């Protein structure tokens, strides 16, 4: 993976963070995306390769498109790893409908 630039969504926690760490060990430069900048920076602190952090909500297409030039800060990217995801219950609120939110994220 040396010389490759990979974009990882959902890189602030869980599987996205684990994949970012693995790609880093294999030599890839990474652009990390998630909603929470603090979590992204915590992930970046674990990495050794060149890393760029972009806090954005991929559910908001218009705002995500504005980040497009930023994603190329480390050069053209060779791959996108889509690990953003939501799950869980409606928080005890039977009337809550998270369907649109789940589909937009996952």
N, C-alpha and C positions, 0 to 999 in steps of 0.2 A: 504493500500500500504506500510505500515511500514515494513521494512526489504526487500523490493523489490528493485532491481536495474533496471532502465529503461533507454534505449538509445533513445534520441529524435533527429532526423535530422531536419534541418531547424529551429533550436532553437534560432537563433539570432533575429528573428523578427516574427511578425504576429501570425498565428495560432500555429506554433511550439513553440514560446515563451509562448503563452497563455496555451498551453497544459503542458509545463514544469512547469509553475507556479501552475497549478491545481494539477499536480502530486506531486509537492513539498509540497503543503498544505495538501495532503493526506499522507505524510510521506515517499515517495519514495526517494532513492538516485538516482541521475541522471548523465548520461554522455550526454553532449550537443555537437552536431555536426553542423557545418556550415562552409562556406568559410571564413567568416570575424571574426577573433578572438576578435576584439573590441566589436562587437555586442554580441558575446557569453559571454564575460566577463560582459557586461552590464546586460544580462539576469541572469547570475550566481549571480550578486550582489543583485538581487531581491529575491533570494531564501534563505531558512533557512537550508535545509537538505544538506548532503554531496553532492558536485557537482564536476564533472570533465569536463573540457573544451577540446575539440579536434577540431582544425581548419583543415578542409580537404574539398576537392571537391569530392563529391561522384560520379561525372561523370568520374573521373579518377580511373578506377578499380584497376590498379596496385598500385597506391599510397594509395588508400583506404585500400587495403589488408595489407599494411605495418602498418596501424594503428590498425589492429586487436588486437594485444596484449595490446595496450593502452586502448581499450574499456573495457578490463577486469580489469582495475586498481581498480575498486570498487568491484571486484568479478564478477562471472558469471552474465550475465544479464538475466532478466526474460522476458523482452519484448522489442520490437523495435517499435517506433512510427515514421513512415516515413512522415515527413511534408515538406521536401524540395520541392520547386516548383518554376516554372517560368511562367510568363504570359506576356501579353502586346503585343504591336505592334512591327513591325520591325523598329521602330524609324523613320518613314517617308521614309525609303529606300525600295522602292517596289521590288528591286532586291535582297534584303537580304533574306536569307532563314534560319530561326531559327529552322526549324523542328528537326534536329538532336539534337540540344542543348536542346530543349523543351522535347523531348522524353528521353534523357539521364538523365535529372534532375527530371522530373515528374514521 
